[in-house]
Amino acid sequence: MTASGFLAGADARSIGPDLGGDTVFLAGFDPDRAATSVHDELMVRTVAFGRADDEPVVFSVCDLVGLTRVHTDKGRRVVACTHTHHGPDGLGFWGKPFEGVSGIDPAYLARVRATVAASQEAAVAALEPAELIVGSVAVPELVRNLRDPGIIDDELSVLRAVRPDGSVIATFCDYPCHPEVLDKDNTAVTADYAGHLCRDLETNAGGVAVFAVGALGGMMSPNTEVTTHAEAARFGAELAAAVETALAGAEPHVDPSVAFARAEVLVTLENPLYTLGTEMGLLPPVEIRDGSVVTEVSVARIGPAMLASVPGELLPKLGLRLKSAMRAAGATLPIVVGLADDELGYLLPAEDFNFPEDYLNPGSQYEESFSVGPTGGPRVVEALEALLPAVATSSPNGGGS
């Protein structure tokens, strides 16, 4: 069988920081954690899916903790982050906040933006006839929910674009787990297990490997007490092997269809730290309309798969609800893409949200202290559910065979 109108292209390039100049504040864990070395290269990896008669859908994923909406592209182009806790601060929280020092280096973020744009253009320019292979597999041994152990999404989801001769153009995979095998004592720049996963796939399967995180809020964290680079490499290798398990025996979709829809969402801002940080110039500017933060969501359909892009860290209860809605809309492979086109922090179910008494010492309300407020999760999920009919298809394969 040969490919018809379906196309795929990919690109990857470095977004690593320069440690020779000003302090590079690492994002995640505690403020004022300065990078002292580079263990492995941070990357932006991009995959484009399209058809000869339409604009392609493009996913770029950066090895960064997150980027706010001001840094994203529009149209059918999505920019997500792996949420590594060992790359430069892209949000502003992790400089020296009590001294009024933001963790953001504007020149670095400008370079990231330019590199992402170039990567997306290169992936689109590289579009070529392709077939699509999809699959998923449970990988329960690598992840745990530290907030609510009884609610787990351990699904590894995979889309692989191959040439008609079977060689790999790109592998897109998604798993709901914080890239924080390394802990706060690490001061080396690293993509954590996500980087190892991508490099292993690129070495063993070929093509470009793109890794996105799913509904990792709450805290969906690595199931290990070992906090070494070797352990991060083991995690990456196990997930790379699971990718091949997920695709084993899967038949290619020769001519899958592609669809995309995007919507703006308003979320009430009810976090005093976010307001204070913005007023102090620590955080990037956000668009506020009638007391609400303006953000966005999108849904893509690539053959039998649906990918819902979420502007933050969705808790797994909401992620499982969203996957169920995608299945009901016809997707055989529902995927939640976290930290996509914005980073609002944790997106919790309204019924599980408890306002912290002290936002600086939130205790068990840690996720609430890094959230815009209780309406964030419900409004984002409802907006995504409303978009599903726009990309739904009556064919179980999403077109093609």
N, C-alpha and C positions, 0 to 999 in steps of 0.2 A: 504494500500500500504506500502511496506517496502523499505528501502534504498538499493541501490545496491553498486556501486563502489565509491560513493562520501563520503568523510570523512571531519570531522572538529574537531578542538581542540582549546583550549584557555588557557590563563594564565594571571595573573596580579600580580605585586609586586611593592614595594615602591622604589622610587628614590629620596626620600626627603633628603634635605641637613642637615648637622649637624651645628647648630648655635652656638655651644660651642667653636669653634675655631676662625679662621680668619674671617674677614668680608665676608659675603655672599652678593654680589651685585645682586640686582634684575634687570632683563632684561626688557626693555620696558620703554617708557616715558623718564625721565631724567637720566643722568649719576649720579653716586655716591648716589644711593638710596639703603641703607643697610637694609637687612631683620632684623626685631626686634622680630618676633614671627612666629609661624606656626599656621595657621587657619585650614588647611586641608592637608591631605597627597598628595604629588605628586606621580604619578604612571606611570609605563609603562604597557600598556595593549596590549595583543597580541592575534591575531586570525590566525589560519592556515586553509586553504582550500586545499584539495587535492583529489587524487584518489589512489587506492591501487597500481596502476601500474606506478606511476610517482611521481616526486619530488613535494612536496606541495608548494603553494604560501603562504607566511607569511607576515602579516602586523603588525608591532609594532608601537604604537603611544605613545610618551612621553609627559608628562605635562611640556614642556619646550618651550622657545621662538623659538628655532631652533637649529639645529646641522649642521655643515658643512660636506661636502662629506667625509672627512678623517675619520669621525666617523661611517660611514655606512657599512653595510654588503653587500655582492654581491649575485649573483645567483638570486633565486626567493624570496629573503628576502628584504623587504622594511622597512625602519625606518623613520617615520614621527613625527611631533610635533604638539601639539595643538595650539602653539603660545601664551600660557598664558604670560601675562606681569607681573607676580608676582612669578616667579621662578628664580633660579640661571641663571646668564648670561652664555650662552653656545657659544656666538659668539665673545665676547670681547669688544663690544661697550660701555658697561655701567659701567665700573669701574671709574677710574679718568683719562680720556684720556689726559687731558691737563697737567697731572703730569706724564704721561707715565705709568700709572697703568692699566693693563688689568682687565676686569671683570671676566676673566676665572680663575677657580681653576682647574688646571690640574688633581689633585688627585680626585676631585669630578667627572670630566668628565670621567676619567678612570673607576671609579666605575659605572657610568651610562652605559658605553659601556659594561662592564662585566655583569651588571644586564640585559640589553637588550638581550645580547647573551643567557644568561641563560633562560630568559623568552621565547625566540624563541625555544630553545631546548625543553623546557617543553611543549609548545603548540604542537610541532610536536610529542612529545612522547605521548601526550594525544589524538591524532587523533582517532576518532571512527566513525562508520557509522552514517550518517546524511542525512537530507533533507534540502532544501534551500527555504526560504520564502523571497520575495523581494517586495519592494513598495516604493512609494515616496508621499510627500504631500507638498503643498506650506504653508510656515509659514511666511507670509509677515509682521506680526505685530512686529516681534522681531528684524529686521535688517534694516539698512539704509545705503545708499552710500553717504558718506560725500563729496567726490570729484566730483562725477557726479550723482546727485540724480535720473536722468532719466534712469539709467542702473542698474537693480537689478536682482540678482538671489536669490530667496528665497526658493529654493527647499531643503527639508530635504530628503535624500536618505537613504534607510535601507536595509541591508542584515541580515537575522537571520538564523543561523544554529540550527536545532532542531533534537533531537533524534526521532527515529520512533514512540516513545510513546508521542511525542509532547513537552517534556521538553526541555528547552533552553540550548544549549551549549554556544552560543555567539551571541551577537547583535552588528553588525558594522553599525554605522550611520555617516553621513557626512552632514555638514551645513556650508555655507560660511559666517562666522561672527567672527570677532576678539573676543577672550575671554578677554575683557577689560570692563566688567561692573564696576569693581573696577577701580579707577583712580590712578594718580601718588601719591596721598596722602596716599594710602595704603602701609604699610610696612610689612604686614603679608604675609607669603608664602601661596599661594592658587592657585588651578587650575581654579579658577573663575567658570563660569557657566558650563564649560566642566566637571569638577569634580562632580558637583551636578547632572548633566544629567546622568553620568555613574553610580553613586551610586544609584540614583533613579531606573534606569533600572535593576540594579543587585538586588535590594531589591524587586522590584515588579514583574519582569519577571523571574529572576534567571539567572544563567550563568555569563559570563564575558561580560561587555559592553565596546566596543572600539569606541572612538569618534575621527574623523578626520575632519579637516576644508577644505572647498572647495576653490573656487576662491575668497579669502577675501580681495584682494588688493583694494586700491583705494578710501576711506577707507570703507570697509564693516564693520560697527560697530554696537554695540547694540543700539537699538532704545529706549533709556531711558536717562533721566537726573538724575536718582537716582543711586548713586555710593556706595551701601552698600552690605554687604555679604548677607543680606536678599533678595535683589534684584537679586543677582547672583543665589541664590537658586530658586527664582521664575522663572528665565529664564530656569534653568536646568529642573525644574518640567514641565514647558510648553512644552519644547522640548521632554521630556520623554513621555508625554501624546501624542504628535504628532507622535512619533514613532509608538505607538500602532494604531493610526488612519491610518498611512501609510500602516500598515500590515493587517488591518481589512478586512476580507473576502478573503485574498490572498490564493491561493492554492499552496501547496508545490511543488517544483521541486524535484522529487525523485532521479534522477540520472544525475545532471547537469555536464557538462564537464568543465575542467579547462585549461587555457592556459596563457602563460606569454611571454613577449618579453621586452628586454632592449636595449638601445642604448646610446652611448657616444655623447655628444654635446659640441661644442666649442662656447663660447660667448665672443665677444670682450669686454675687460675691458676698460671702459671709465670714471671711477669714481675716481677722485684724492684722495678722502678720503679713499677708499678701498686700494689703492696703498700705501698711507702714513701709514695707520693703520697696514698693513702687514709689512712694512719696520720697523716700531717702535716696532713690536712684540706684539701689542695689539690684533691682530686678528689671528686665526689659519692659518697655512700655507695652501696655495691653489696651485694647479697645474696650471702653466701657460705654454701655448704652442703657440708660434708665436703670442704673444700679446693677447691671449684669455684665459679665464678661462675654464678649463675642468670640465664639470659637466655631469650629466646623467639623463635620463628619462626612464620610464617603463610603460607598459600597461598590466593589467591583465584582463582576462575574467573569471568570475565565473558565469556559466550558462547564464542567460539573461543580466547580468550586465557587464559593462566594467568600470575599474578603471584606470584612467590616473594619474600617480604620477608625480607631478610638483615640481622642486627643488627651490621653492620660493613662493612668494605671488602674484599669478596671478590676474590681474584685471578682473572684471566680464565680460567686453566686450570680452576678449580672452577666458574666461571660458565658456561663452555661445557658442562661435564659436567651441570650442573643444567638448562640449556636442553635438552640432549639427553633427559634424563629426563622433562621436561615434554612434549616432543614424543611420546615413547613412551607417555605417559599420555593422549594425545589432543589436546594443545594444538597448534593451527596457528600461534599467536603466543605463544611463551614469553618471559617478561619477568622479569629479575632486578631487584628494587627494593632498592638498597643503602641502608645507614645507616637502617634501618627499625626502630623500637621499641627501639633500643639502639645503642651504638657501642663495640664491643669492640676497635676498631683493625683492623689488617690480619688477614685470614683466609687463611692460606696452606695449600697442600697439604703434608701431613706430610713427604713425601719431599723437598720443597724447603726445609724449615725448618732453619736452622743457628743455634744459639744464639750471640748475640754474646759475644765475650770481654769487651767493655766496653760496657755498655748506654748509657753517656753518650757514647761515641764509637764507634758501631756500624759505621761505614764501609758496606760493601756489604750488611750485615745491618740496614739501616735499617728495613725493613718488620718484621723480627723484633723490633726494639726497641720498636715500637708495636703489639705483638700480645700477647694473653693467653698464648699458648703454642702448641705444635705441634698440639694436639688441637682447637683452635678451628675451623679450616676444615673438617676432616673431620666433626666432630660436627654442625656447623650444616647442612652439605649432606646428611648422612645423615638428619637429622631432617626436613628439607624433603622429601626423596625419600619418606620414610615417610608423609608427609601427602598425597601426590599422589593415591592411590586415593580418598581421602575427597572429593575435588572433581572427580574424573574423570567423563567422560560418554561414552556410546557414540556420540553424535552428533558428527560432525566440526565442526558449527557451534555446538556447545554449546547446542543448542535453537534453535528458530525457523528462519527461512529467510534 
